[in-house]
Amino acid sequence: MFSSLPRLLLAVLLLLPLATLGQEEIPSNHTVPPTLWQSEDTNARQHHFAVEVATFPSAALAESVRSGLVNMGWGPVYTMKAGDGTKVCLGNFAALGEAEYFARELQVQEVADAKVMTLDAAAKVPEEIAEGPVLPAFLPTPLEGEEPAAKWESVRRELMAYKDTVIVTEANNVEECIAKLDSETDQHLRGPAAAQLVDLLVHDRKHPEAALYLAGKVAREQWPADPETRIRCGEVVADLLYGHRRDWRGAWSATRSLLADPLRDRDGRTRDRLRQVALLIDLVAEDADPAPSWQAIRAALRRTYDGATVDNRRLLAKIELVYMQTFAWEGRWDRVEMLARDVVRRYPQQRPETALSRIYLARSLERKRDWGTALEQLDLLLQMDLPPEGSLTMGFEPLDLKGMARKERERLAGLAAGADE
């Protein structure tokens, strides 16, 4: 379904320093979308979704299960006739991502082998917002074989190894922070100490599991810190759950919690919405049924763009790149060419966003056998001086744009040589 370029290119655009993507209103700050964004790009049919908990041959058994779920705190839960059987369903969702999140919560908690279903337009179902005893936000979905009780000792070993790789002043700071985390008496110091370590690890892109553990403790307020620090750690958790752990449920849960936080600033909310778009694209990549349409995904991107601040040009560029990539994954390379040329024209040349656009532009020219222009774009990229600051990352792993360009150049040069023969 997707192009030969790695699907994970999407994720590297998201990691910067709702609660749903459904029908929420985002205040405008007069951002003007790029002129090449067309209204038909986002012309998505509206659907509503429910979580199908289970189907039973007996209406009485279905009612019993429904009552049990309500008693556990899930709701709204209702039954629905389905051929000769009766379905037990949860919720009425305008946003597919929210339905998928609740389905995965039921699965992870081993309540039911739930799945998302599309509601018939004529279905009469409750309209209350879905709720239930979901797992705490900023808590990773447990890995198989993971031993939470022993986690701190593992993290501590990682931090001590990290200490040996940094300059003396930073090493002393790391050691002091570890001592505060070890202390049984000064527990109020744990949150600020953990946050300092997280900042160091994020800056150096080292030990993502340790950063995830420490940031999660602060974000969940198990180790209290000031609100700004708590939110900053929450974003680190959301990014690592998405880009490092590849934990769909955990990343969606963390993101919806950040969006619901009244102290979250506008740029932060834009990054959160962009992360949710990435998670929706993951559903397409997984061949989920139902999956969002590309039009629906681009409509979400348009709402994300409209909610961004006009002066954060890098964040706007990232939204544009994801928008462009949706056409690549859809196989509409004529639109990729148009949008990539536009990004290259309007944004600074020594930026990774511009470099990545050149790779997509070169790839789009393959359909026209315009080998000379394609190779020229890649050569321009290879001559660029890309600063390490602000590089595109997946988790803590930086994207090797020049390495990608060299591979793409070799591939296209081979095709060009074959065409000449």
C-alpha positions, 0 to 999 in steps of 0.5 A: 500500500505504501511507497518504497520509502520507509513508512516510519518517515512519518513518525520522525516528523513528530518528535519536537523540543481531545481530546480527539481528532473528531469534531472539536473546534480549534480556534483560528489564528489566521493560518492560511493553508498552502495554496496547493491544498485542495478542498477535495483532498479533505472531502471525507465521509463522516462515520460513527463507530462503536466498540464491539465487545462480543456477539452472543446467540442469546439475547439474555446472555448478551444482557448479562454481559452488558450489565457486568460491563456497566458494573465494572464502570464501562459505558455507555454499553448497549446491545444490538441485534445482529442477524441471529445473534446479539452484539454487546457494544460500547460507545458512539464515537465520531473519531475512529482513534478514540474507538480504537483506543477503547477497544485496545483498553478492553483487550489489554485489560483482558476484559474482552477481545474487542474490535471497532465496528462502523455504526449504521447511519440509522442505528439508534445508540446512546450518545454519551461520551464513552468512559471506563476504568482505563489504565493511567495515562503515561503508563506504557503497555506492559511488555511481555516478560517485563518485571516492573518491580525490578525496573528501577535497578535496570534504569539505574544501571543505564544512568550510571553507564550514561554518567561515564560518557559525559563531561565531569560537570554533567557526570556530577549532576547525574550522580547527584540526581541518582542519589536523590532518586535513591533517597528514602527521606527526601522524596519531594526531590525525586520529581525535579531530579528525574526531570533533570535526567530526562532533559539530559537524556533527551538532549543527548538522545541516549537511553530511551527506556530510562528516559521513558521510565523517569518521565513517566513517573513525573508525568503520572505525578508519582514523583511530583514536580511543577506543572511545566515540568510535568507537561514536558515529561508527559510529552517525552512519554508520548513521543517515546511510546509512539516513536520508540516503543511503538505502543499504539494504546499507550501513545494515544492515551498519553496524547489525549491526556496532554490535550485535556490538560488546561495548561497545555500550550498551543504549540504543544496541542498542535504536536499532540494532534499531529501525533494522533494523525500519525497513529491514525496512519498506523491503523492504515498501515496495519490494514485495520478494519475499519481504517481511516480514509486518506481524505479523513486523515488529511482533514485532520491534518487541515484542522491541525494546521488551522490550530497551529501558531503562524510563527512556528514555521518548522511545525507548519512545515512538518504538517505539510510534509505529512500531508504530502506523504499521504499522497505518496502512500496513496500512490498519487505521485502527481500531487506529491511532485506539486507539494514537494516542489512547493515546500522546497520553494518556500522553506529554507534550504538547510532544513531537514524538512526541505531535504526530505521533500527533495527525496520525495520530489525525486521519487515522484519524478520516476513516473515521468522518467525524468531521471536528470531532474530527479538525480539533480534534486538528490545531488542538491541534498547531498551538498546541503550542510544539515545541522544536527540540531533539529534533526528528524528523529524516530524515538531517539534515533536521528534520520540519516537523510543523506544516507537515504538520498544516496540509496535513492540516487543509486536506485534511480541511477540504475533505472536511468541506465536501464532506460538508456540501454 
